[in-house]
């Protein structure tokens, strides 16, 4: 069987324990940020369900509750995204040093 790649043409990048640990920590922080976003999801859904049931008797309270949940959901998603980007830039700076 013929080899289609020349593995001896280039030297692979040197890996050390710190680089592997940084990669692992980066993946862990992204996973935690995503977990934080989805951990609040049942609370948001239950609050929206209560607000939808409350709409006929108290429409203003229901609309306020729905708006509040939407703002909270968008805020938590943005916080997780910013946290993930900030952590990624931190690891990029650390690895270059």
Secondary structure, 3 states (H helix, E strand, C coil): CCCCCCCCCCCCCCCCHHHHHHHHHHHHHHHHHHHHHHHCHHHHHHHHHHHHHHCCCCHHHHHHHHHHHHHHHHHHHHHHHHHHHHHHHHHHHHHHC
